Amino acid sequence: MDSTVDLSLWQLAAASVYVVVTLLLVRWLGIPRERQIISATLRMTVQLFIAGYLLTWVFDHPHFLTVLAILIVMLAFAVANSIRRINEHVPVPLRKVMAISLVAGAVSSLGFFLLAIVQNNAWENPRYVIPIAGMIVGNSMTGVALGASRLIQGMEDRRHLIEGALMLGATPRTSTRKVVQQAFDAAILPTVNTMVGIGIVSLPGMMTGQILAGQDPQVAIRYQIAIMVGIMAAVAMSVVILVEWGYRSFFTPAAQLMEVEEPRTNA
């Protein structure tokens, strides 16, 4: 197999042409997004360089506690970002459910993947744990954010229907069943759509990275299939926990629908 082509800093700088083209397009369309695009590009570049140096050190000095610390930081940032990505006000009880669901779904899926699929003490090896955890936690974060956002919006939009069902003797679970189903569907659909297009429309990042590194495409394909079904399971488990417990945060202990707080305003 051919060795990987090493990109120099000058070659990497040439990629800035893509940013320039994007800036010209948004300016031509009259969309005021130049500052956000530049900021996002710079932030991404700095974060990835820092991550690269950190991972180099971690790979050269592997230790279980170091890997565990990185995993905890990843989960903490994922929980915070999933809450921050929701425009609506997030009740405190729902925030707790989001945190628990994300951690439970991601950790259980990651643990099974490392212990039962990869094996060979992969849970001790940062070269396996960190990249796989990044994919699973990142997708779980997106799923939880989408599910919670749709849950909040659904509770607001169907408030009168839920109250009517409660007055007729329905339980909170029964009265919110439609909202829960729609929230789960909205959260899992992006992952399912991604899986449908893989291999025909796109070659995903993990598989592409392995192929560029000189790995046999058949091995890369097997890894990609395993990680995609692992991601789907992580998102599904996280969102099931979210919606099954999250709807309860909108009700009082007496099964009465609470008043919806005013949405947050971004400064």
Residue, then its C-alpha position, 0 to 999 in steps of 0.5 A: m500500500d502507498s504511504t500517506v501523503d504528508l501535508s506541509l503547512w504550506q499545503l494546508a494554507a492552500a486550503s484557505v482558498y475554500v474559505v475565500v470562496t465561501l466568503l465571496l459567495v456569502r458576500w455576493l448573496g448579501i448574507p452577513r456571515e463573514r465574521q462567523i465563517i472566519s471565526a469558526t475557521l480560526r477556532m476549528t484550526v486552533q482547536l485541532f492543532i491543540a488536539g493534535y499535540l495533545l493526542t500525540w502526547v497521550f499516544d506516546h504516554p498511554h495511561f488508563l487515567t489519562v484516557l478516562a480524564i479525556l473521556i470525562v471532559m468530552l462528555a462534559f462538553a457534549v452535555a453543555n453543548s447539547i443544552r446550549r444548542i437549544n434555542e428554547h428555554v430548557p427546564v432544569p429537570l430536563r437538563k439533568v435528564m439530557a446529561i444522564s441520557l447522553v452519558a448513559g447512551a454514549v458510555s454503554s455503546l462505547g463500552f460494548f464496542l471496545l470490549a465485545i467488538v474490538q477486544n484485545n484490551a482496546w479499552e486501554n489503548p487511547r488510539y482506539v478509545i479517543p477516536i471512537a468515543g469522539m464519534i459516538v459522543g458527538n453523534s449522541m450529543t446531536g441526537v439529544a439536542l435535537g430530541a430535547s428541542r423537539l420535545i420542548q417545542g412539541m410540549e408547547d405546540r400541543r399544550h392545549l391538546i395535552e391539557g384536554a387529554l388530562m382533563l378527560g383522565a389521561t395520564p401524562r405518559t398517554s397525553t404526551r405519546k405523540v410528542v415523545q414519538q415525534a421527538f425520537d423520530a427527529a433525533i434518530l432521523p439524521t443518523v438513519n439518513t447518513m447510514v442510507g447514503i454511506g457507500i454510494v453518496s459518501l465515504p465517511g470520515m473513519m473509513t476515509g482516514q483508514i484508507l488514506a493511512g494505507q489500511d486495506p479498504q475491506v478492513a476499513i469497511r468493517y470498522q465503518i459498519a461496526i462504528m455506524v451501528g454503534i453510533m445508531a445504538a448510542v443515539a437511540m439509547s440516549v434519546v429513548i432515555l431522554v424522551e421517556w424521562g424528559y416529558r415528566s419534567f413538564f409535569t408536577p408530582a400531581a400530574q399537572l402540566m406546568e406553565v412554560e417559562e419564557p424562552r431565553t433571549n440571546a444577548 
